Amino acid sequence: MNNTYYGKLIFELSKEGRQGYSLPKNELGDYCMENLPANLMRGKAPALPQVDELTVVRHYTNMSNNNFGVDTGFYPLGSCTMKYNPKINEEMAAHHAFTCLHPLQDIDTVQGALEVYYSLQQTLAELAGLKEFTLNPFAGAHGELTGLMVMRSYHLSRHDEQRTKVIVPDSAHGTNPASAAVCGLDVVVVKSRPDGTVDVDDLRPLLDDTVAGMMMTNPNTLGIFEHNIAEIAKLVHDAGGLMYYDGANLNPMLGVCRPGDLGFDIMHINLHKTFSTPHGGGGPGSGPVGVRQGLEQFLPNPRVIRHDEEDGHYYTIGESDNSLGYVSGFLGNFAVMMRAYTYLLTLGRENVKWVGPLATLNANYVKESLKDCYELPLTGVCKHEFVFDGLKDKSTGVTTLDVAKRLLDYGFHAPTIYFPLLFHEAMMIEPTENESKETLDSFIEVMRTIAREAHEQPDMVKSAPHNTPVRRLDDTKAALDQIVTYRELNG
Ligand SMILES: *Cc1c(COP(=O)(O)O)cnc(C)c1O
């Protein structure tokens, strides 16, 4: 891999006077230049790299080959649902009929886009067993904040101002307590039992007239279904609180059960996990928020309203006086909605029912095939994901981090590690419903090989990865000392 382009910065490839191609002369002459205010003009030309086109293409193609993505390999990152992003989604989202729209266009000319928004929110409402969704929030955590603002608005509308306490299980995703804090609410943690579910006895004394609500993930971040959910929902409701469902990863539920039927009042869904739209470095997200009947008025503005007419439907964009206000400019990330809607249409009513069962089957298959080599603290049937507590044989000192690094040598992305915090050597694996038995089998084989290597050649595993473009990095330095512009390099 040692060639001219490899591992170099584009600035290091720069040669004075070299150009990609020359542009035709501006037909408007100097019109633009003459009409730009002097204070907006550059004093001198920017210090951009001077490179030919072939160098640029090779540089970026080589860089992209250094990356790992769901299109290059298996990506079992627990709680992240790194599922495949079908290419037809991209085609639909890139259709010029949608990409050329402007949010301030006349309403008569955007009826199709509004129909997509409305139909998607209706479909989500049906899948979730709730009354209405807003698609405006831009991410899961943003959805949580929006949902908690709905919760707060509900209590304030009833003059229940003292309700500021939000109960969050100790197994919760970190964004749950963070969102509650950003919303100005007080976080109270409820403990888990040894089987990984919420301890109802620990919950009871926390319930009083200061409780705004409780946030839950079900199946929780350990992949365990909270079987006491009906009792928990009743306790919280009896205390006057609302139930919030973190549906970032709704996969295991699809086709099996609905949060609304389990007693939840408010929820968010990550389109960029559950509904196959890209995430992480792959693109923007979307965190729709749904509510049960009676809470719709508090959802954010603006909202899409359908009017039924004799010859079809007509859509307008409206507002509710009781709304919590705006959480986004316009109606959210429309291109993400296009992808999720396409995914739902390609699955259809029949196939969407297989998402939950297949996600569950895949996770249990991997878990059962590896539990003799890796420590499984919570036995029994999991849902879409599960947690190992490191290697079963820890005598050679090989840690979860070492196993994760060694996986990279074999071309697999690592699982989520050291989360949830309940186990020291946590390794959280989520295969998703998309993966074939062959892929799962090769992952299982590699995980078993690493367990053997950890016993036979521990130093080799501890110094992994060996085959990647870069070796072990200083994660802390990488996070704290980021170089994100070329200027810093140029001094
Ligand atoms: C990913 C995730 C979130 C947060 O979603 P973002 O889009 O990253 O903000 C919240 N809860 C759970 C359980 C998650 O897995």
PDBQT file of the ligand as one rigid body, heavy atoms in Angstrom, charges set to zero:
ROOT
HETATM    1  C1  LIG A 501     -28.641   5.905  19.296  1.00  0.00    +0.000 C 
HETATM    2  C2  LIG A 501     -29.508   5.951  20.484  1.00  0.00    +0.000 A 
HETATM    3  C3  LIG A 501     -30.011   7.179  20.960  1.00  0.00    +0.000 A 
HETATM    4  C4  LIG A 501     -29.579   8.533  20.411  1.00  0.00    +0.000 C 
HETATM    5  O1  LIG A 501     -29.793   8.723  19.054  1.00  0.00    +0.000 OA
HETATM    6  P1  LIG A 501     -28.938   9.837  18.263  1.00  0.00    +0.000 P 
HETATM    7  O2  LIG A 501     -29.556   9.929  16.914  1.00  0.00    +0.000 OA
HETATM    8  O3  LIG A 501     -27.531   9.333  18.234  1.00  0.00    +0.000 OA
HETATM    9  O4  LIG A 501     -29.036  11.127  19.006  1.00  0.00    +0.000 OA
HETATM   10  C5  LIG A 501     -30.869   7.145  22.037  1.00  0.00    +0.000 A 
HETATM   11  N1  LIG A 501     -31.223   5.983  22.638  1.00  0.00    +0.000 NA
HETATM   12  C6  LIG A 501     -30.755   4.780  22.209  1.00  0.00    +0.000 A 
HETATM   13  C7  LIG A 501     -31.198   3.536  22.899  1.00  0.00    +0.000 C 
HETATM   14  C8  LIG A 501     -29.883   4.723  21.131  1.00  0.00    +0.000 A 
HETATM   15  O5  LIG A 501     -29.409   3.550  20.707  1.00  0.00    +0.000 OA
ENDROOT
TORSDOF 0
